[in-house]
Amino acid sequence: MLTKAATSELSNLLGDRLSVSKSDLDAHGGSETHFAAAPPDAVAYPETTEEVSQLMKICHAHGVPVIGYGAGTSLEGHTSAIHGGLTVDFARMNRVLEVNQGDMDAVVQPGITREALNRDLRATGLFFSVDPGANASLGGMAATRASGTTTVRYGTMRENVLGLEVVMADGRVIRTGTRARKNSAGYDLTSLFLGSEGTLGLITELSLRLHGQPEAVSSGICAFERMEDAVEAVVAVIQMGLPMARIEFLDADAVRAVNAYSGTDVVEQPHLFVEFHGSDASVAEDAARFGEIVADFGASGVEVATKPEERTALWTMRHHAYWACLGLKKGATAVVTDVCVPISALAQAVEETRADIADSIIEGPILGHVGDGNFHAILLVDPGQPAELDVAKSLAARMNERALRLGGTVTGEHGIGIGKLAYMDAQHGHAWDVMSDIKMALDPQGILNPGKLTKPR
């Protein structure tokens, strides 16, 4: 917890940028999903790396837990202050520090969101590719090793972060990586902090890989009578090596939800959403080849969207699918879980998950970034019905166990937080002990986001 002495020192450092107001605490202790509220004792709003370093020195000296906070879009309780302490909100560290057009990279602060960065980059002909759907902060995306709709072509945060500035538990400031595209000098500390969920340090600066804005973009959707046909079509498209920028799946329940939410009239069947980037000729050729492949699996035909406003409407519908699915059940919350499996096992994983949900007492639309074997179930529960939450957790457990059995992972992009700690040993075995050893070496007091990701001590 936050001691009086630590509070006094932090107040001297930050002034009115240290908040203990109930509204601030509540806003930083909630969750978008089913986790119980766990507010911090105070919220800090630093503006510089030096301030982050100084506040970490204070918290280190007093043994105060510290939780990094970006846009709050994480789904596994990552930012819940389950042991109290100080939440460090990076909203005021939100600037683009440097754009290097010739090298196609940028240096940014952690609080800037991906949408704000791409607005800033419009005039350069470049863009940042990782799109998790939510308008997440770049620091949070790095801390959770985020991915999303464009991963199938451009990769995850792992492939698009060149280096980091990190404040350690004791207040030391380190830099990892360089702006060079290759580096054989020592341990890959950048990758160590990517996906560490704030348990090893606080990210205060990121060097990011950028990509050229494509000459032409074509999006489309196609419907299938059966979910398994849509998934098999995805596997075939991937195995054919077709260069897609995005390929997404929505089952019939998810389509029904987005129709109600967005006022669309898409036929309520399983759908694939796809997008191609390239030249006019290559995009047209790829889209035509895609249509031929999915037709073999019973697709009803690809509806193409090439105008920017049409593409925006299409992907907005996909990005709002979570909130749309919540609307299927009045007053619902959700257990939102993701797994990722090898492409060859994707159809089996999705079909068995769908069968489990169909045999249960709750609804659970399925959607996901199936181009890389990653899919989600939004398991809808009435907060006033504990039995429904138990069923949802049981369904999620079966998804996790199935993913491991098929050679996959219990999470492709949501991360561990507090929601999936129980599966770390099953997935990693002794490697989880090694992760705990690293945690102990870098944060011996265990003050950085305690109770998340690493083995309980």
C-alpha positions as CSV (number, residue, x, y, z in Angstrom):
1,M,0.0,0.0,0.0
2,L,1.0,3.7,-0.3
3,T,2.5,4.9,2.9
4,K,2.1,8.5,4.3
5,A,5.8,9.1,3.9
6,A,5.8,7.9,0.3
7,T,2.6,10.0,-0.5
8,S,4.3,13.1,0.9
9,E,7.4,12.6,-1.2
10,L,5.4,11.9,-4.4
11,S,3.3,15.0,-3.7
12,N,6.4,17.1,-3.5
13,L,7.6,15.6,-6.8
14,L,4.3,15.8,-8.8
15,G,2.2,18.4,-7.0
16,D,-1.4,18.2,-8.2
17,R,-0.4,15.5,-10.7
18,L,-0.7,13.1,-7.8
19,S,-4.4,12.3,-7.5
20,V,-6.2,10.6,-4.7
21,S,-9.7,11.6,-5.8
22,K,-12.2,8.7,-5.7
23,S,-13.2,9.2,-9.3
24,D,-9.6,8.9,-10.5
25,L,-9.0,5.8,-8.3
26,D,-12.2,4.2,-9.5
27,A,-11.3,4.9,-13.2
28,H,-8.0,3.2,-12.8
29,G,-9.2,0.2,-10.9
30,G,-11.9,-1.1,-13.1
31,S,-11.9,-3.6,-16.0
32,E,-13.6,-3.8,-19.3
33,T,-14.5,-7.4,-18.6
34,H,-15.6,-9.5,-15.6
35,F,-12.9,-8.7,-13.0
36,A,-13.8,-7.1,-9.7
37,A,-12.8,-3.5,-9.3
38,A,-9.3,-3.0,-7.6
39,P,-8.5,0.7,-7.4
40,P,-5.0,2.0,-6.5
41,D,-4.3,4.2,-3.5
42,A,-3.2,7.1,-5.8
43,V,-2.6,7.9,-9.4
44,A,0.5,9.7,-10.7
45,Y,0.6,11.6,-14.0
46,P,4.3,12.1,-14.9
47,E,5.4,14.2,-17.8
48,T,9.1,13.2,-18.2
49,T,11.3,10.1,-17.9
50,E,13.1,11.9,-15.1
51,E,9.8,12.1,-13.1
52,V,9.1,8.4,-13.7
53,S,12.7,7.6,-12.5
54,Q,12.2,9.8,-9.3
55,L,8.8,8.3,-8.4
56,M,10.2,4.8,-8.9
57,K,13.0,5.6,-6.5
58,I,10.5,6.8,-3.9
59,C,8.3,3.7,-4.3
60,H,11.4,1.4,-4.2
61,A,12.5,3.0,-1.0
62,H,9.1,2.5,0.6
63,G,8.1,-0.8,-0.9
64,V,5.1,0.7,-2.7
65,P,3.5,-1.4,-5.6
66,V,3.6,0.4,-8.9
67,I,1.2,-0.3,-11.8
68,G,1.8,1.2,-15.3
69,Y,-1.3,2.4,-17.1
70,G,-1.9,3.4,-20.7
71,A,-5.4,3.5,-22.2
72,G,-6.8,0.8,-20.0
73,T,-7.9,-1.4,-22.8
74,S,-6.4,-4.6,-21.5
75,L,-8.8,-7.5,-20.9
76,E,-7.1,-9.8,-18.3
77,G,-6.9,-7.5,-15.3
78,H,-3.4,-6.2,-16.2
79,T,-3.9,-2.8,-14.6
80,S,-6.0,-3.8,-11.6
81,A,-4.3,-2.6,-8.4
82,I,-4.9,-5.9,-6.5
83,H,-2.3,-5.0,-3.9
84,G,-3.1,-1.2,-3.8
85,G,-0.2,1.2,-4.4
86,L,0.5,3.7,-7.1
87,T,-0.9,3.7,-10.7
88,V,1.4,5.6,-13.1
89,D,-0.8,7.0,-15.9
90,F,1.2,7.9,-19.0
91,A,-1.5,10.0,-20.6
92,R,0.6,13.2,-20.4
93,M,3.6,11.5,-22.0
94,N,2.0,11.4,-25.4
95,R,4.3,13.1,-27.9
96,V,5.9,12.0,-31.1
97,L,9.6,12.8,-30.4
98,E,11.1,12.0,-33.8
99,V,10.1,10.8,-37.3
100,N,12.9,9.5,-39.6
101,Q,11.3,9.2,-43.0
102,G,14.4,7.9,-44.7
103,D,14.9,5.1,-42.1
104,M,11.1,4.5,-41.8
105,D,11.0,4.7,-38.0
106,A,9.7,7.0,-35.2
107,V,10.5,7.6,-31.6
108,V,7.4,8.2,-29.4
109,Q,6.4,8.5,-25.8
110,P,4.3,5.6,-24.3
111,G,1.1,7.5,-23.8
112,I,0.4,8.3,-27.5
113,T,-2.2,6.1,-29.0
114,R,-1.8,4.2,-32.3
115,E,-4.6,6.3,-34.0
116,A,-2.9,9.6,-32.8
117,L,0.4,8.4,-34.1
118,N,-1.0,7.5,-37.5
119,R,-2.7,10.9,-37.8
120,D,0.6,12.5,-37.1
121,L,2.2,10.4,-39.8
122,R,-0.3,11.0,-42.6
123,A,1.8,13.6,-44.4
124,T,4.9,11.4,-44.4
125,G,3.6,8.6,-46.5
126,L,4.3,6.2,-43.6
127,F,2.1,4.4,-41.0
128,F,2.4,2.3,-37.9
129,S,0.9,-1.1,-38.7
130,V,-0.1,-2.9,-35.4
131,D,-3.9,-2.6,-35.0
132,P,-5.4,-4.4,-32.0
133,G,-8.8,-2.9,-32.7
134,A,-8.9,-0.7,-29.6
135,N,-7.3,2.7,-29.7
136,A,-4.6,1.5,-27.3
137,S,-1.5,3.4,-26.1
138,L,1.8,2.4,-27.7
139,G,3.4,1.8,-24.3
140,G,0.6,-0.5,-23.3
141,M,0.7,-2.3,-26.6
142,A,4.5,-2.9,-26.1
143,A,3.9,-4.1,-22.5
144,T,1.4,-6.7,-23.7
145,R,3.2,-7.5,-26.9
146,A,0.0,-6.6,-28.8
147,S,-1.0,-7.7,-32.2
148,G,-4.3,-7.5,-34.1
149,T,-6.0,-7.4,-37.5
150,T,-2.8,-6.6,-39.5
151,T,-0.5,-9.2,-37.9
152,V,-0.9,-11.6,-40.8
153,R,1.2,-9.3,-43.0
154,Y,3.0,-6.8,-40.8
155,G,3.7,-8.7,-37.6
156,T,3.1,-8.0,-33.9
157,M,4.7,-5.5,-31.6
158,R,7.7,-7.8,-31.4
159,E,8.5,-7.2,-35.1
160,N,7.7,-3.5,-35.0
161,V,9.6,-2.2,-31.9
162,L,13.2,-1.5,-32.5
163,G,14.2,-0.3,-29.0
164,L,12.9,1.0,-25.7
165,E,13.7,3.3,-22.9
166,V,12.7,1.7,-19.6
167,V,12.7,2.8,-16.0
168,M,13.6,0.0,-13.7
169,A,12.2,-0.9,-10.2
170,D,15.0,1.0,-8.5
171,G,14.7,4.1,-10.7
172,R,17.6,3.4,-13.1
173,V,16.9,4.4,-16.7
174,I,18.1,2.0,-19.4
175,R,17.9,1.9,-23.2
176,T,17.4,-1.4,-25.2
177,G,18.0,-1.9,-28.9
178,T,18.9,0.7,-31.4
179,R,17.4,2.2,-34.5
180,A,19.5,-0.1,-36.7
181,R,17.6,-3.0,-38.3
182,K,20.1,-5.6,-37.0
183,N,21.9,-5.9,-33.6
184,S,24.0,-8.8,-32.4
185,A,25.4,-7.0,-29.3
186,G,24.3,-8.9,-26.2
187,Y,21.0,-10.1,-24.9
188,D,17.8,-9.0,-26.6
189,L,16.5,-6.8,-23.8
190,T,13.9,-5.2,-26.0
191,S,12.1,-8.5,-26.5
192,L,12.4,-9.2,-22.8
193,F,10.3,-6.1,-21.9
194,L,7.8,-6.7,-24.7
195,G,5.0,-8.7,-23.2
196,S,6.3,-8.3,-19.6
197,E,3.1,-6.5,-18.7
198,G,4.8,-3.9,-16.5
199,T,6.4,-6.5,-14.2
200,L,10.0,-5.7,-15.1
201,G,10.0,-2.0,-15.7
202,L,8.0,1.1,-16.9
203,I,8.4,1.9,-20.6
204,T,9.0,5.6,-21.1
205,E,10.0,5.8,-24.8
206,L,9.7,3.5,-27.9
207,S,11.5,3.4,-31.2
208,L,9.1,2.0,-33.8
209,R,9.3,0.5,-37.2
210,L,7.1,2.2,-39.8
211,H,5.8,1.0,-43.1
212,G,5.0,2.8,-46.4
213,Q,1.3,3.6,-47.0
214,P,0.2,1.2,-49.7
215,E,-0.6,2.6,-53.2
216,A,-3.9,0.7,-53.3
217,V,-6.1,-1.0,-50.7
218,S,-9.0,-3.3,-51.3
219,S,-11.3,-4.8,-48.6
220,G,-14.1,-7.3,-48.8
221,I,-16.4,-9.6,-47.0
222,C,-17.9,-13.0,-47.9
223,A,-20.4,-15.2,-46.2
224,F,-20.5,-19.0,-45.6
225,E,-23.4,-21.2,-44.6
226,R,-21.2,-23.2,-42.2
227,M,-18.6,-21.9,-39.8
228,E,-16.2,-24.8,-40.4
229,D,-16.2,-23.9,-44.2
230,A,-15.1,-20.4,-43.4
231,V,-12.3,-21.5,-41.2
232,E,-11.2,-24.1,-43.6
233,A,-11.1,-21.4,-46.3
234,V,-8.8,-19.3,-44.1
235,V,-6.4,-22.2,-43.7
236,A,-6.4,-22.8,-47.5
237,V,-5.8,-19.1,-48.2
238,I,-2.9,-19.0,-45.7
239,Q,-1.3,-22.2,-47.1
240,M,-1.5,-20.8,-50.6
241,G,0.6,-17.9,-49.5
242,L,-1.8,-15.2,-50.6
243,P,-0.3,-11.8,-49.3
244,M,-3.2,-10.5,-47.2
245,A,-3.0,-7.4,-45.0
246,R,-5.9,-8.6,-42.8
247,I,-8.2,-11.6,-42.6
248,E,-10.8,-11.7,-39.9
249,F,-13.6,-14.1,-38.9
250,L,-17.0,-13.4,-37.4
251,D,-19.4,-16.2,-36.6
252,A,-23.2,-15.8,-37.2
253,D,-23.8,-14.6,-33.6
254,A,-21.1,-11.9,-34.0
255,V,-22.6,-10.8,-37.3
256,R,-26.1,-10.6,-35.7
257,A,-24.6,-8.4,-32.9
258,V,-22.8,-6.0,-35.3
259,N,-26.0,-5.6,-37.4
260,A,-27.9,-4.6,-34.3
261,Y,-25.1,-2.3,-33.1
262,S,-24.1,-0.7,-36.3
263,G,-27.4,-0.7,-38.2
264,T,-26.1,-2.9,-41.0
265,D,-27.9,-5.6,-42.8
266,V,-25.2,-8.2,-43.4
267,V,-26.6,-11.7,-43.8
268,E,-26.4,-13.4,-40.5
269,Q,-24.0,-16.2,-41.4
270,P,-20.3,-16.7,-40.7
271,H,-18.2,-14.2,-42.5
272,L,-14.6,-13.5,-43.5
273,F,-13.4,-9.9,-43.6
274,V,-10.3,-9.5,-45.8
275,E,-8.0,-6.7,-47.0
276,F,-5.2,-6.4,-49.5
277,H,-2.4,-3.8,-49.8
278,G,-0.2,-3.2,-52.8
279,S,-0.3,-1.7,-56.3
280,D,-3.5,-1.4,-58.2
281,A,-2.6,-4.5,-60.3
282,S,-1.4,-6.7,-57.4
283,V,-4.4,-5.8,-55.2
284,A,-6.9,-6.7,-58.0
285,E,-5.0,-9.9,-58.7
286,D,-4.9,-11.0,-55.0
287,A,-8.6,-10.2,-54.5
288,A,-9.5,-12.2,-57.5
289,R,-7.5,-15.2,-56.4
290,F,-9.0,-14.9,-52.9
291,G,-12.5,-15.1,-54.4
292,E,-11.6,-18.2,-56.4
293,I,-10.2,-20.0,-53.3
294,V,-13.1,-19.2,-51.0
295,A,-15.6,-20.1,-53.6
296,D,-14.3,-23.6,-53.4
297,F,-15.5,-23.6,-49.8
298,G,-19.0,-22.4,-50.5
299,A,-18.5,-18.6,-50.1
300,S,-21.4,-16.7,-51.5
301,G,-19.2,-14.2,-53.3
302,V,-16.9,-11.4,-52.2
303,E,-18.4,-7.9,-51.7
304,V,-15.5,-5.6,-52.4
305,A,-14.9,-2.1,-50.8
306,T,-12.3,0.1,-52.4
307,K,-13.4,3.6,-51.4
308,P,-11.9,4.8,-48.2
309,E,-15.3,5.5,-46.5
310,E,-16.5,2.0,-47.4
311,R,-13.4,0.4,-46.0
312,T,-13.6,2.5,-42.9
313,A,-17.2,1.4,-42.3
314,L,-16.3,-2.2,-42.8
315,W,-13.4,-2.2,-40.3
316,T,-15.2,0.0,-37.8
317,M,-17.9,-2.7,-37.8
318,R,-15.3,-5.3,-37.0
319,H,-13.5,-3.2,-34.4
320,H,-16.8,-2.5,-32.5
321,A,-17.7,-6.2,-32.4
322,Y,-16.9,-6.5,-28.7
323,W,-19.3,-3.8,-27.7
324,A,-21.8,-5.1,-30.2
325,C,-21.7,-8.6,-28.7
326,L,-22.3,-7.2,-25.2
327,G,-25.5,-5.7,-26.6
328,L,-26.8,-9.2,-27.3
329,K,-27.6,-9.6,-23.6
330,K,-29.0,-6.6,-21.7
331,G,-26.7,-5.6,-18.8
332,A,-24.2,-8.3,-19.7
333,T,-20.5,-8.4,-18.9
334,A,-18.2,-10.9,-20.5
335,V,-15.4,-13.4,-20.0
336,V,-13.4,-12.4,-23.1
337,T,-10.7,-15.0,-23.9
338,D,-8.4,-15.6,-26.7
339,V,-6.2,-18.6,-27.7
340,C,-3.9,-19.1,-30.6
341,V,-3.1,-22.4,-32.4
342,P,-1.1,-23.6,-35.4
343,I,-3.0,-22.8,-38.6
344,S,-3.4,-26.5,-39.3
345,A,-5.3,-26.9,-36.0
346,L,-7.4,-23.8,-36.4
347,A,-10.6,-25.5,-37.8
348,Q,-10.6,-28.1,-35.1
349,A,-10.1,-25.6,-32.3
350,V,-12.9,-23.3,-33.5
351,E,-15.3,-26.1,-34.2
352,E,-14.8,-27.7,-30.8
353,T,-15.1,-24.3,-29.1
354,R,-18.4,-23.6,-30.9
355,A,-19.8,-27.0,-29.9
356,D,-18.9,-26.4,-26.3
357,I,-20.6,-23.0,-26.3
358,A,-23.7,-24.4,-28.0
359,D,-24.1,-27.1,-25.3
360,S,-23.9,-24.5,-22.5
361,I,-26.4,-22.1,-21.0
362,I,-24.8,-18.9,-22.2
363,E,-24.1,-17.2,-25.5
364,G,-20.6,-16.8,-26.8
365,P,-19.9,-15.2,-30.2
366,I,-16.6,-16.2,-31.8
367,L,-14.4,-13.9,-33.8
368,G,-10.8,-13.3,-34.4
369,H,-7.6,-12.7,-36.3
370,V,-7.7,-16.1,-37.8
371,G,-4.9,-15.4,-40.3
372,D,-2.5,-16.2,-37.6
373,G,-4.5,-18.9,-35.8
374,N,-5.8,-16.5,-33.1
375,F,-9.5,-16.3,-32.2
376,H,-11.6,-15.0,-29.4
377,A,-14.8,-16.0,-27.6
378,I,-17.0,-13.3,-26.0
379,L,-18.7,-15.3,-23.3
380,L,-21.7,-13.3,-22.2
381,V,-22.8,-13.5,-18.5
382,D,-25.3,-11.8,-16.3
383,P,-23.3,-10.2,-13.4
384,G,-26.1,-11.1,-11.0
385,Q,-26.0,-14.8,-12.0
386,P,-22.8,-16.4,-10.5
387,A,-23.7,-19.7,-12.2
388,E,-23.3,-18.1,-15.6
389,L,-19.8,-16.8,-14.7
390,D,-18.8,-20.3,-13.6
391,V,-20.0,-21.7,-16.9
392,A,-18.1,-19.0,-18.8
393,K,-14.9,-19.7,-16.9
394,S,-15.3,-23.4,-17.5
395,L,-15.7,-22.8,-21.3
396,A,-12.6,-20.6,-21.2
397,A,-10.7,-23.3,-19.4
398,R,-11.6,-25.8,-22.1
399,M,-10.4,-23.4,-24.7
400,N,-7.1,-23.0,-23.0
401,E,-6.6,-26.7,-22.5
402,R,-7.5,-27.4,-26.1
403,A,-5.0,-24.8,-27.3
404,L,-2.2,-26.3,-25.4
405,R,-3.1,-29.8,-26.5
406,L,-3.0,-28.6,-30.1
407,G,0.4,-27.1,-29.8
408,G,-0.7,-23.5,-29.2
409,T,-0.9,-20.9,-26.5
410,V,-3.5,-19.8,-24.0
411,T,-3.3,-16.3,-25.3
412,G,-2.1,-14.9,-28.6
413,E,-2.6,-11.3,-27.7
414,H,-4.6,-10.5,-24.6
415,G,-1.7,-11.5,-22.3
416,I,-1.8,-13.2,-18.8
417,G,-2.6,-10.5,-16.3
418,I,-4.4,-12.1,-13.4
419,G,-6.9,-13.9,-15.7
420,K,-4.6,-16.7,-17.0
421,L,-2.0,-17.2,-14.3
422,A,-3.3,-20.7,-13.7
423,Y,-2.1,-21.8,-17.1
424,M,1.4,-20.5,-17.1
425,D,2.9,-23.6,-15.5
426,A,1.1,-25.9,-18.0
427,Q,2.3,-23.9,-20.9
428,H,5.9,-23.1,-19.8
429,G,6.9,-25.7,-17.2
430,H,10.3,-24.9,-15.8
431,A,10.6,-21.9,-18.1
432,W,8.1,-20.2,-15.8
433,D,10.6,-20.6,-13.0
434,V,13.2,-18.9,-15.2
435,M,10.8,-16.0,-15.8
436,S,10.4,-15.7,-12.0
437,D,14.2,-15.7,-11.6
438,I,14.4,-12.8,-14.1
439,K,11.6,-11.0,-12.2
440,M,13.5,-11.5,-8.9
441,A,16.8,-10.3,-10.4
442,L,15.2,-7.1,-11.8
443,D,12.6,-6.4,-9.2
444,P,13.7,-8.2,-6.0
445,Q,11.0,-6.4,-3.9
446,G,8.3,-7.4,-6.3
447,I,6.8,-3.9,-6.5
448,L,6.2,-3.7,-10.3
449,N,2.7,-4.8,-11.1
450,P,2.6,-7.5,-8.4
451,G,0.4,-10.5,-8.8
452,K,0.5,-10.4,-12.6
453,L,2.2,-12.8,-15.1
454,T,4.9,-14.1,-12.8
455,K,4.7,-17.0,-10.3
456,P,3.4,-16.0,-6.9
457,R,6.0,-15.7,-4.2
